């Protein structure tokens, strides 16, 4: 049997014009002594093999370089080369099929079966435990189609999100649904568009009706349990358009579903976790009075107090402009005014003024109780009375002085008469309202009751006739900046400031105006407005604030500028209340096609791609090669002869 110096030479003589793979030759030929690599490549090219390409020759060059080629018989070389060539051609066919399948799957997966219609900020309903009882919304994640009501024919509510304008919610129907433990995928409530405008004129009935309706809804929500996600969002163009289209589909008997398609709402949020040690923070500052020379007794103290935290069905929206942003703004302006008087020894009064911004008001004034317990005995004994400011920003021509001691008490009458005499000059009516404390009941209705339980005389000044119930009317979704009338707040500040000044400087019954407009001690409307605006857009639910919340630092810094020894007091919230995190999220609105539509589109695109593949393959490779795709590739093992 003849031998050749190189397998390439054997190929060129034994199988001219055959379709052989140069890589197979490289597998057989390991090296060459008598021929250069270029000469071998030249012989391979002369062989006229159609399977060669530029890349193949480069790879062959690499395999031939640097070795020795042992003599191999022609028939062995030819068989090996042909076998390897067939395997390589089979591999290329398999790769071609694989690439076509990948392309097909890529196109199918990239088909638009769900268009992202909008991304909306949403606010999760509060989740908390009250004395171990689960309350609020107990789920956070959302992924369901949407419907426009609870009575949509053909809708599977257990797999649907009901979207409703908050002002159109029928509380009775919703309560019946909840009490019957109806299954629901989720609930999205649309709130009226929030306005940063200042309070309107007195007697704006439309705003009052909206606020009343939202307050009633919120009151019902926070005292019920929902085993599904509940979110709030402000109405905008996208959501209103979505609601209109969903309502139209529901009315036509085509509620959104996997079969019918429609809109799908998705909130990718982890399940809420417990807040392990929620804190409440009290802030206080002093204006020391002027003590007479040689007087070792502690001066009498008047405390001006306002709670600054809030509570609501949606913690992220509980900014509390009136309750109690108005009280906080009033306290800061009073601190600023009296700091000017107390800065000069000649006008410093013989009373210590204690300014306290307390936390935990929705939770039986838990923060106030802790604050008072930290008073030392001397301070407790020096307290003449405490004036608590609560919800004083509404458009009202009267204020109420809420007391726990009998109205006949001489000191109570003195406080009342001092405020009433100043209020008359502003055409403001002040009424005295008494509510006796039930010591056996842990419920604290007004902040002054915590003082009364410590045997300290105290009153609450408010426009509210009745105390709010537990976790109610403490700065929720209805208490927005527009609900506060800046003119009313300034009027109330003037009344309180003048009455305090007359008491401190012994000017009771005299027509003395210390804080007259245009004087150095005049009220600063811009200062008050800036704080009303800041508080009106800042959520202040205490358990979610933390010790270093920006609003706490801002209040502390402001009080430090007007008082002495301003300090923070951190306390742990009463264990009666347990809260969970996750208060905000993003809602993705998708317009989803029906399953039938998806199937038809997928079938059409798949058929088109398959036909395109067949046409292109046959036009470039031929029918014979196309048929060969479906044949089994020969085995790699060949018997040499």
N, C-alpha and C positions, 0 to 999 in steps of 0.2 A: 504494500500500500504506500503510495508516494506521500512524502512529507513536505511541508512548506516551511519557509523561514518564519512566517507570521500568519496567524489566522485571517488577517485582513486580505492577504494574498490568496488564501484558500477561498475566501468568500468571493473575491473578484473573479476567480476562475470557475468556481463550482456553481455559483448562483447569480449570474448576471441578471440585472433588471428585476431582481426579487425585492420584495418589501421587507427589509431587515432593519432591525433596530441597532444603531451604532452602540448603544449602551450594553447590548448583549455581547457584542464583540469585545467591549472593554471588560466584561465579566470573565471572558475566556482568556483574553490576552493580558497577562500581568506585566510584561516588560518586553523589551526588544534590544538586541545587541547590534545587529547588523543594519537596522533601519532606523531612521529618525522618526520622531513623532509626526512631523509634517508630511513625510513621505507616506506614512501609513494613512493619514487622513486623506491625502491625495488619492490613494488607491481606493479608499472607501467611497469618496465622491465619484470616482470613475465607475463605481459599481452601479450607479444609477438608482439607488434605493429611494423610493418616495417617502419613506418614513423618516428620512433625515431632516433635521432642521438646524438652525444656528445654535440653539441652546443645546441640542443633542450633541453636536460636534464639540462644543466647549466642554461638556461633561466627559465625552470620550477622550479628549485631549488630557484631561486631568487623570483619567484612569490609566492611560498609556504612559504617562510621564514617569521616568526614573526607575524602570524595572527591567527584568530579563524575561524574554518570551521563549518558553520551551517548545520544541517541535510538536505539533499536534496534527493528527491525520485529518485529511480533508473531510471525510464523511462525518467524523465526530464534530468538527467545527460547524459544518453545515447544519447538522441536526441540532446542536446546542443553540446555534444562532437563530434558527427558525423557531425552535421552542421558546426561547427567551423572547423573540420578537412577537410571537403570538400572545404570550402572557402580558407583555408590555402593551400590546394593542388592546387586549381585554381590559387591562387596568385603565387605559385612557378612555375606553368606552364607559367603564363604570364611573370614572371621574366626571365624564361629560353628563351622564345621567344624574349623578349626584348634584352637579352644579345647576342643572336645570330644575331639579326638585327644590334646591335651596332658593333659587330665584323665584319659583312658584310660591313657596311658603312665605318668602319675604313680602311679595306683593300682596298675598292674601292677608297677612298679618298687618300690613300697613294700610289696608283699606279703611276708609273712614266709616265706621259703623256707629260712632258716638262723637258728636261735635261738642266741644266745651263751650257752652253758651255763656257762662258767666262764673266769676269767682266773687263771693260775697262774704263780708265779715259777719259772723253770727256770734251770739252771746248765749252761753249755756245757762239754763235754769239752775238755781242753787241746789246743791245736794248736801243735806245735813241730817244729823240724828238729834232728836230732842228726847232726853231721858231714855235713851236706848231705842227709841222708835224711829225707823227710817222715814225721812221726809224728803220731798222734792223729787227731782229727776234722778233715777238710779242708773241711767245708761248715758254713754257719750258718743259712741260710734254710730254712724248713720249711712245706710246704703240701700235706698229703696226708690221706687217710682213715686210720683206725687199725684194727689187728688185734691179736689177743692172743697171737700166737706166730708162729714161723717155719714151722709145718707146717699152717697153716689151709688147708683144701681150697677151691680156687676163688679164692684171694686173689692179686692181682698185687702181689707184694712190692716191685717196682720203683716202685710208686705208693702205697705204704702205709708207715705208721709203726708199728713193732712196739713195743708197750708191755708191759714186763715188770717184776715186782718184782725188785729186785737180788738178794735172797736166794734166788730161785728160778731164777736163770740157770744153765743148764748150760754151763759154760765149754767143755767139749769140743765140744759141738754148735755153739756160737757160733764157736769157733775153726775148725771145719771149714767153716762157712759163709763165714767171712772168707778163709780160705786158698783156697777155690774161687772167690773173687771174685764172690760172690753179689750181685745187685743189690738194693738196699733204698732206700726213700724216706727212712727215718730210724729212729732208735732212741731210745726214752724209757725210762730206768731209774728205777724208784721206790725210793727209799731209806727205811728205817724212820724213823718220826717222830723228829725230833731232840729230845733231852731236855737241859735245862739243869741237871738234877740233878747233885749231886756223886757221886763214885765210890761204888759199892756196897761191900758187905762182901766180905772176901776169899773167894775160892772161888765167885764168882758165875759159874757155868758158862754160863748163857744169854748173858750179855754177851760172854764170851770167844768163844763159838761164832759169834755175830753178827759180832764184830770180825774173827775169823779168815776168815770167808766173804767179807766185804767187802774185806779186805786182799788175798785171792787174786784176786778179780775185778779190783780196781784194778791189781794187779801185771800182770795180763794186758792190761788196757786200755791202759796207758801205753806198752806196748812193741809196739803194733800200729797199723796205719794203716787209717782208715775213710774211704772216699770219699763219705760221706753224713753228715748232722748227727747227733750223739749228744748227748743232754741228760740231766740228772739233775733229779729233783724229789722232794720229800718227800711221803710218803703223807699224804693227808688224806681227808676224807669225800667230796669231789667226785671226786677221782681214783679212789678205790676203787669208787665207784658207777659211774664211767665204765668201769673195767676189767671190772666184773661184767657190765654190759650188753653190752659188746663181746664178751666171752667167750661170753655166751649166744647172741648173733647168729652168732658163728663156729661154735658147736656145732650150730646149727640149719641150717647150710649157707647162711647169708646174710651173708657177710663184707661189710663196708662198702665201697662203691664208688659211682661216679657213677650207676650203674643202680639199685643197691639203697638208696642213701642211707646214713645212719649218722653217725658222729662224724668230724669233720675237725679236725686239729691244725694250727695256723698260728703260725709264729714269723716275724715280719717283721724280719729282722736283716740288715744289710749284711755282705758278705763280710769276713772278718777281714783286718787289715793287719799287716805286720811291725812289731815294736817295734825301731826303728832302733838306739838306743843304750841297752839296758837296763842299769841301774846296780845295784850291790850296796853296801850301807852298813854299815860296822863302827862300833861305839860303844865307847869305852874311858874309863875313869876311874882315877885314882890315889889311893892312901892312902900317903903317904910315911912311911917309918919314922923312928925316932929315931936320929940319928947321934951318936956319941960326940964330945965336944969335941976339936977338933983333928984329927978323922978326915976325910981328904980322899978316901978310897976310897968308891966307890959301894956302897950297901948291897945285900945279896942280895935278889932279887925272886922272889916267888911269884905266878904268874898263875892266876886263877880264870876259866875260859872257858866260855861256853855259846853255841851257835848258836841264833838266834831265828827264822830263816825256815823255810818249809815248802815242800812240793811235793805234788801229788796229781792224780788224774785230772780233777778239777773244781777249778780254781784258786780260784774264789770260795768253795769249801767247805773249803779246806785250812787249818784253824785249828790243828791239831797240839797238842792239849792235853797229851799225854804227850811227844810228840816234836816240838818240844822245849820246850813251854810249862812243863813241870815243871822243866827245867834252868834256864830263865830266871827263874822265880819263886824258885828256890833261890839263884841268884846275887844277885838283888836283896836277898833277906833276909840273906844273908851280908854284903853290902856295908853294909846298915843296921846289923847287929850290930857289925862291926869298926870302923865309923865312930865308934861310941860309945866303943870302947876307944881308938882312935887320936886322939880329940878331946882326951884328957887326956895331957899329956906323961908323967905318972907311969905310965900304962898303955899307952903307945905302944910297939909292938914294934920290934925292930931288923931288921925286914924291910919292904921296900916291897911293897905289895899292888897288883897290876894286875888290874883287872876288865875283861874283854872280852866284848862281845856281838857275835858274828860273823855274817856273812851268807854265802850261797852254799854252805851245807852239802850240799844235794842234788847239787851240781855239783862233786864232788871237793873239797869244802871250799875252793872258789876264793877266797872272802873271807878265810879264815884265812891262806891262802898269801900274798895281797896284804898283809895286815896285818903278817905276820912280815917281809916284805921291806922294810917301812918302818921296822923297828927299827934304831936306830943300833948301832954296834959295841959301845959301852959297855953298853947295855941288854941286848944279846944275851949278852954275857959275864957279866952279873950275874944272869941267869936261873938260879935254882936248880932249879926244876921248874914245870911247868904241870899243873893239875888241870882236866880237861875234864868237864863234867857233861852227860849225855845220857840222856834217857828214864828218869827216876827216880820216876815217879808211879804205877806199877802196883802192884796188891796182890801183893806178893812178900815172902818172908822172907829173901831173899838179894840181894846185890849182887855184881857182878863188876868187878874191876879189870883192865882191858885194857892191856897194855903191849907195846912193840916191842922193848925191850931184854931180854936174857935174864933170866928170873926170879931167877937166882943173883946178879944185880948187887946190890951192897951197898946202894946208894941206893934201888933199887926195893924191896928187902926192908924198908928203913926206912919208906918211905911206906906199904907194905902193912901192916906191923905196927902202925903208929900208927892207921890206920883200923880194923884188925881189933880192936884192944884196946878201942876205944870202942864198936864195933858189938856186942861181946859183952854189954855192959850193956843193950843194947836188944833182946836175943834175935835179933840179925841176923847172918846168916852172910855173910862176905866171901870171895870166891874170886879167886885170881890166874889170869889167862888171858893166854897169850903168843901173839902173831902176828907173825911176822917180816915185815919190809918188803921188797918186791921193788922195788928202785930203778928197774929197767928198765920197770916197769909204771906207767903214769900214774894208774891207779885208786888212790884213797885211801879206805880202808874206814872208818877212825876219825879223828876230828879230831886226836888226839894224834900221828898219823903225820906231819902237816904240820910239827909241832915237831921230831919225830925226824929228818926230812929236813934240818932246819936245825941238827942236832946239839944240840938242846935236850931234856933229859929231860922226858918228859911221860907222863901216864896218862889213861885215860878211865874214869870211874865210871858204870856203867849196869846196868840189870837185864836188858838184852839179852845173850844168850849169843853170838850171831853178829852180825857187822856187816851192816847192810842192804846189799842190792845197789844198783847205780846207779839213782837215781830211785825208790827203794822205801822204804817204812816211814819216811817223813819228814813225817808230819803229814797224811795223806790223809783220805778220807771216813770211815774207820772210827775215826779218832783224835779222838773227841769228848770233851767235858768229863766225861761220866759215866765214861769210862775211867780217869780219874785219881782216886786215893784221897788225899784231903787229909791224912789221918792218916799215911799212908806218906810223903808229901812232907815233913811236919814232922819225922818221925823221921829221915829221911835228912839234912835240914838240920842237925839236932842232932848227928848223927854226924860230918858233915864239919866243922862249926864247932868242935866239941871237939877233933878230931884236928888241925886247923890251929892252934888256940890252943896245944895242947901242944907242937907243933913250933916255933911262933914264940917261945914263952916258955920253952922248954927244960924242959918238964914231962913228957917222954916216960916212959912206964911208971908214972906216978903217977895215982892215982885222984882227979884234980882235975876238978870240974864247974864250969866257968866260966859256962855259960849255963843255970843252974838255973831251973826254973819258979818264978815268983813274985819273982824278982830283977829288978834294973833291966836286966839283960842277957838276960832271958827272950825266947823266940821270940814273935812276934806272929801268932797264927793268922789274925786278921782281915786283916792285911796280905797274908799269903800267899794267902788265899782270894780276895781282890779281884783279885790279879794272875792267879791261875789262871782266874778267871771271865772277865776281860778277854781274856786270850790264847786261851781256849777258844772265844770267839765271833768272833775276828778272823782273817781270812785273811791270811797273811804270805808269799805267794809273791813272792820278791824282784823278779823282772823287772817285776811288775805294781804294785809299791809306789811307785816313784819316790823322789826324794830327800827330799821333804817330806811323806811319808805320816804320818798322825796317830799310828800305832803307833810309828814311829821317833822322832817328836818326844816322845812320852810316855816311851819308854824312856830317851831322852837326858836329859829333864828329871828323871826319877827318879834316874838315876845321878848327875846333877849335885848333887842334894841330899845325897848320901851320900859323894861322893868329890871329889877335887880335879882340876882341869884336865880335866873331862869333854869329850870332843871326838868329832866325826864324821869318818869317812874314807870318801869316795865313790870307788868304782872301777867300771870297766866290766866287765861279765860276759864271761867267756871266750867267744870267737867260736865255740867248738865247739857252743854251744847258741844257737838262734835261736827266739824266741817270737813269737806272734801275739796281737793283742788280741781283744776280744769274749769276755767270760767270763760275762755274765749276760744274761737276756732275759725277756720275758713270753710265755707260751704262751696263745693264745686257743683255747678248745675250742668248736666249733660243732656243733650237731646239724642235719645237712643232709638235706633231703628228696630223694627219688629224682628223676631226670629225668622219668620218666613222671608222677609226682605233680605236678611243677611244670607240665608241659604241660597236664594236665587242669585244674588250678586256673586257669592263665592263660586257657585256652579258655573256661571257665565264667564267669570274671569279665569277659572281653572280650565275650562274648555278652550277658551281663546289662547291661553298660554301653551296648552298641549298641542293645539293645531299649529301654532307658530313654531314650536320646537320641531315638529315633524317636517314642516315645509323647509325650514332652514337646514335641518340635518340632511334631508334627501337632496336638496339642491347643492350641497357642498360635498357630501360623502357618497351619495348614490343610494339606490334602493337596496343593493346587496349589503352594504354596510349597515343600513338601518335594520334589515332583517337580522344581521349578525349580532345586534345589540342583545337580542333576546335568546341567543344561543349561549350555552355554557362554555366558559373559557376552558381550553385544554389544560391538563395537569402540568405542573412544573417539572415532574419527574419523567425523563426520557431515557430509554435504554440505548446506550451507545453501541455501535457496531464496529 
